[in-house]
Amino acid sequence: ESLDPITVPDRTVEGFVQEFLRELHFGQGVDMSRASTNDKYLALARTVRHHLMSRWMQTLRHQGQVQAKSVAYLSAEFLLGRQLDNALLAADIDGIVTEGLTSLGIDLDDLRQAEQEPGLGNGGLGRLAACFIDSLATLSVPSIGYGIRYEYGIFRQTFVDGWQVEQPDTWLELGSPWEFPHPEAAVKVNFGGSTETYIDDDGNARSRWLPGWSVIGVPYNYMVPGYRNGRVNTLRLWSARAEKSFDLQIFNSGDYADAVRAQTFAENISKVLYPEDSTPQGKELRLQQQYFFVACSLADFLDNVLPGDFDLTKLPDRIVFQLNDTHPVIAIPELMRLLVDDRGWSWEDAWAVTQQVFAYTCHTLLPEALEVWSVDLLGRLLPRHLEIIYRINDEFLAQVRKAYPDDELRVRRMSIIAEFPERAVRMAFLATVAGAKVNGVAELHSQLLRDKVLNDFSAYFPDKFTNVTNGVTPRRFVRMSNPALSGLITEAIGEGWVTDLGRLRELEPLADDAEFRRRFAEIKRGNKTRLVDLLAARDGIEISPDAMLDVMVKRLHEYKRQMLKLLHVITLYDRVTSGELPIDQVTPRTFAFGAKAAPGYKMAKQIIGLINAVGRTINTDPALERRLRVAFPANYNVTLAETLVPAADLSEQISLAGKEASGTGNMKFALNGALTIGTDDGANVEIRQLVGDDHFFLFGLTEPEVADIVDAGYRPSTYYAANPTLRRALDHIAHGTFSGGDQRVFEPVVSNLLHEDRFLVLADFQSYIDAQDRVEKAYADQDGWTRSAVLNVARSGFFSSDRSIKDYLDRIWHAEPVAPPFV
Ligand SMILES: CCc1ccc([C@H](C)CC(=O)N[C@@H]2O[C@H](CO)[C@@H](O)[C@H](O)[C@H]2O)cc1
C-alpha cells in the first residue's frame, strides 16, 4: 500500500537543510540571522518529526486494519528523558542532521542542550515505563502508553549550602515540539456526587452515579519510534481543564477571580507530579489524578480506538491493560462501571471480562509504599466505585470462606477492605483479586511477593503469580549515551546487538584480547573526560579522569543506604587523616552521588546535607592531595545519567537485602562496563549469576539472614560498640568534623543509626568495608579490571527491556508483534 509521497522527506543533507530552513522560516517565523538557539532547536525538532510522521500514520492505519491484540500500558509516570537524540537514532538521520547543521554553522550539541527533559516521573518505575514503550515499539507490538501530562514534572533540585531546595520544573516554558494536542478527542471525567438505586426496564435493581462535578481531559500524543523498524507507537498523556474554562456571567458580575475558578480548579489535577516515590501521602488530589487519567484512557480506548461495532465480550482478545503498580488500579472498578452502568451489562458478564483484561506489576517491597485509600475519601470522590469495590470484595471473600471454612482470620487478612487503622481499600489486594496476572520485577522480589507480601493470595491463586525481571533499553543507555563503546562493539560483532542484546555474548572471547581491552579502557577514560568537562561546566565541580569513578545514583531513600556509602568515604578519610594510611597508598577515587529526596522526607534531606558537608570537608582538605574527591551534582535526572553511567568504574548497589524490588541503574552500569559492588538484593542477584562471582563484589547479609536478625531483635549500638572503625566514622559525624564542630545539625542521622537503623547499615558495615578493600586490590590490576568490565558487558545482554517485553508477551499478555510494512 503506497503512501502519499509528500510525507516522506528525502534523507539527504540538502533535503534536510531545506526542510530545516523551511521550519525556521514558516514554523518559527525567523531567518537564520535572527534565530535564537531555541528557535533552531524547535525547528530541528519539527524537521526530525517529519522523518517519523509517515511511519506513525502507517502504524495507526495498519493497527486500525488488523485489529491485532494490543497492550495498553497504564502508568502515572513516564520518565522519558530528552527526545531529540532518540528520534534521530530511530529515524537513522543523525548523520545527515549533524552534517546539515554544520553546513549552516550550527553545532548540534548546542541545540541538544536547549531541550528540556520531560521529567514526568520520580525514578525507577517511571523510567521503566519509558524503556518498556521503547521496546514495545522496537519489537513491533501494537501498544499505547497512557499517562498524565503534568504541567510541572519532578522538581528541579538545587543545593543551598549543601541542602536540597526544590524549584518548579517549568519544562513546557520554551515550547514542547514532541507533543501533538488533540482537543477534539477530549474526554469528560466525573467526580463526587452520590449514587442512587433504581429498577431497570428488565426489573433488575441497579445503581447509578449522580456525579457532583466534572473536568475535561485533553489528550496529547507523543511519538514512540521503534528502532529503524518502520513502527511508531503512541504515548497518550492527558491534561485536565475545566468544562467551562471561563464563566462570562460571573465575570460580568465583576467577580473576575471566580470566573476562572473552575478552570484553575480543574487544571490542578494535572498540574504537578507527586514527588514521592515510596510513601504515599494519601492526598485527595493524588486520587483525582489517578482516576482522571484512568477514566480518560478507558473511555478513549473503548470509544476511539476500538471500532464502533466492537463486541466487548471479546475485549480480552483485543487488549490487555498493564497496571504499572497500584497507581492506576482504580481502572478495575471503572471498567465495571462502564460495562454495568453505562452499557447495561449484568454484573457477572462484566466481571468475567474485567478479570481477563487487567494485569498488575508490583514495584516495591516496602509495606508503606502499598497504597490504601480511605473509604471516606473514596466514598466522597468516587461513590459508585466504592460500591463496586465493596461488591467485588464481598464476592471474593465468599469464595475465600468456601475455600477456607472457619478461618475468619484469613478472610480478614485477605479482605480488600482494611479495618485498621481506618477502613480503607488496599489497592494491591484489589489488583491481585481482579488481575489475571501479578508479577514482581526480579526473581527475588517475585519470590518475596509470593512468600511474604501477598502470600495468602499466592496460596489462593497459585497460577496468578509470575516474575518478569526488569530491563533497560539498549538504544538510549548504550547506543545513544555511549557511542564510543557502541562503535567498538559494532566493529567487533556487527550492529545486530542494538535490537538483540543477547549477542553481546559474542564479545566474551575478546575479554582475553589485550588490544580490545586497551581500546575498551581508552573508551572508558574518554567517557570519564566527557563527564569531567560536563561537571565542570554544569556544576563547577572539578574531578580527575584518572581517578576510579565510584558512582551511587538513585533516589535518596534509607533502604538504598547512601549512608553506608558515606561511612565508607568517612572511613577512608579517617584512615588518611589519622595517619593510618599514607596518602600515596590511597587509590585516587571520586565518589559521585546523584539523588533527589522527596520534599517531605526529612531524614533523606538530612542525609543529602551530610553528603555535601562531608564532600566539602574532603574536597578542601589539602592532606588528601585531591586523591579522594566527592562529586554531588544537583538535579540528577535521565540526561545526567546518560553521561555519568558510561564513565563509571564502580556501580554502588548496596540496598538492604529484601528491600530493592529490582533496580535498573544496576543494569545500565553493567552494560556500560562498570563493576558492581552490591548485596544479594533485587536484580543484583541475577546480575551476579550472569557476570560471575569473580566479576562482582558481593557483600552483606542475605534476605533470610536479615529476617532472622530482625526477628531476633536488632540492636545497632552493639555493632557500634564492637567495631572501632565504625565507631570512628560515626563519631566524626557526631563530633561535628563535617559541620565545623556543630554537633547538633547531623545528630538525628547518627542517633537514628545508633538506635533504630531500620535498614541495618551498621550490621553490614564491616562486610562492605572489606568488599571495598577487595575493590581497591582489584582496581590496582587495571588490565584485570578491564577484563572483568568487558565480561560484565558481554554477559549483561539479558537485561535488555526487549527481553522483559518478550517475557510479558509470553507469560502475561499473550499478544504478538505485528510488523507493519516498512516505509
Ligand atoms: C505513591 C507513592 C509511590 C510512588 C512510586 C512508587 C514506585 C513503585 C517506586 C519505584 O519507583 N519503585 C522502583 O521501581 C523500579 C522499577 O521496577 C525498581 O527497579 C526499583 O527497585 C523500585 O524501587 C511507590 C510509591
The ligand as a MOL file (V3000), in Angstrom:
LIG
                    3D

  0  0  0     0  0            999 V3000
M  V30 BEGIN CTAB
M  V30 COUNTS 25 26 0 0 0
M  V30 BEGIN ATOM
M  V30 1 C 2.5980 6.7070 45.9410 0
M  V30 2 C 3.9950 6.7480 46.2350 0
M  V30 3 C 4.8070 5.8400 45.3900 0
M  V30 4 C 5.2870 6.2960 44.1640 0
M  V30 5 C 6.0900 5.4590 43.4020 0
M  V30 6 C 6.3700 4.1970 43.8630 0
M  V30 7 C 7.2130 3.3470 42.9880 0
M  V30 8 C 6.7280 1.9590 42.9700 0
M  V30 9 C 8.5870 3.3610 43.4800 0
M  V30 10 C 9.5550 2.8420 42.4460 0
M  V30 11 O 9.9450 3.5680 41.5780 0
M  V30 12 N 9.9410 1.5710 42.6030 0
M  V30 13 C 11.0770 1.1100 41.8620 0
M  V30 14 O 10.6040 0.5010 40.6620 0
M  V30 15 C 11.6990 0.0770 39.8450 0
M  V30 16 C 11.1170 -0.4510 38.5310 0
M  V30 17 O 10.5150 -1.6740 38.7130 0
M  V30 18 C 12.5610 -0.9630 40.5570 0
M  V30 19 O 13.6410 -1.2980 39.7410 0
M  V30 20 C 13.0390 -0.4310 41.8940 0
M  V30 21 O 13.6720 -1.4400 42.6030 0
M  V30 22 C 11.8710 0.0920 42.7020 0
M  V30 23 O 12.2860 0.7410 43.8880 0
M  V30 24 C 5.8790 3.7170 45.0700 0
M  V30 25 C 5.0810 4.5600 45.8420 0
M  V30 END ATOM
M  V30 BEGIN BOND
M  V30 1 1 1 2
M  V30 2 1 2 3
M  V30 3 1 3 4
M  V30 4 2 3 25
M  V30 5 2 4 5
M  V30 6 1 5 6
M  V30 7 1 6 7
M  V30 8 2 6 24
M  V30 9 1 7 8
M  V30 10 1 7 9
M  V30 11 1 9 10
M  V30 12 2 10 11
M  V30 13 1 10 12
M  V30 14 1 12 13
M  V30 15 1 13 14
M  V30 16 1 13 22
M  V30 17 1 14 15
M  V30 18 1 15 16
M  V30 19 1 15 18
M  V30 20 1 16 17
M  V30 21 1 18 19
M  V30 22 1 18 20
M  V30 23 1 20 21
M  V30 24 1 20 22
M  V30 25 1 22 23
M  V30 26 1 24 25
M  V30 END BOND
M  V30 END CTAB
M  END
